Amino acid sequence: MTDLSTTVAHLAKLGTSIVCMKYFNDPYSILVSDNHWATRAFQILLFHSILGIFRFGNPSTSKYLRGFYTLFSKIIHTLPFALIVTEILHWNKTSEQITLTLLILTVFPIVYESRSKERTRRHLIDVAVGLNLCALIYVSLISKNYSAISLVVSYAFTHFSLEDISDRYDVPYRDLLQYSLCFMEIFSILTLKDLQGNY
């Protein structure tokens, strides 16, 4: 069954991903030399958009595609942000041990708690996202990169408030999430441009 509004939301995210990926040298390559964490994040978002267009734009999708989309959607909310934060920490010359520890602390709850559909049961993911947000605020204030604050506000709103707003105003959460991820992509690219312009 097709869902036009969700298809349009995935098309918007696809367009945003393509435009933002023009910033990278080899945005579609498997072997990435620079900006590899951020490039991987944008590749994941791009693939999810394409998958969503096929999932919701086609009236006769198979149950395997629906299942794969559902499984992939569980990581799309948190993993790209964690990879982008890792890239930003790398460009701010944060210790590699700290950066990779934070990434591992974020990936573990994604795998462990992805089975839970209830928002109240995802405490570890909330803690991991909070750690990423705190790290991003800290390095943005130290390096005086204030465009990262817009990324923090945008993603904090997406992670902690979007589901409640969706329920309150009866708007499909899946659609709102796609548009919110568009803003995350834009603010991520602006932050990376500012960071790399300083070096």
C-alpha positions, 0 to 999 in steps of 0.5 A: 500500500502506498503512503504519499506523505511518507514517500514525499518525506523520504524524497525530501530527505533523499534530495537533502542527502544528495545536496549535502553529499556534494561537500565530500570528495568521494561521497558514494565510494566504499573506500573513503579517504577523508571525512569517513565518519560523516560520509558513512553517516550520509551514505546511511541516510541516503540508502534509508531514503531510497529504501523508504521511497521503494517501501512507501511509493510502491503499492505491492512491496514484499514483506521482506522489504517491509521487514528490512525497512523496519529493521534499518529504521531502528538504527537510522534515528541514532547511528548517523548522528553518532557518526557525525559527532565522531567526525566533529570530535575528530576535527576538533582533535579530541583524543581518539580513545575518547571519540571511539569510546563514545561511538561504542557507547552509542552503538551498543544501546542501538543494538541492545534496545532496538527491539523496544518500541516504547519510548520509556524503555529506551534509557540507554539510547537516551543516555548515549545521545545525551553524552553525544550532545554534551560532547558536541556542546563542549567542543563547539564552545571550546573551538568557538564553532557556534554552528554546532549549537544549531545541530545540538538543538535540532537533534535534541528536539528530534530525539527527545520531543519529536515523538511526543509532538507527533502524538499530540498533533496527530502527525505521522512520526515517520514523516516528521522524523524524515524532515527532522533528519533533513535539518540534521544533515544541513546543520552537520554540513554547516558545522563540518564546513566551519570546522574544516575552514579553520584548519 
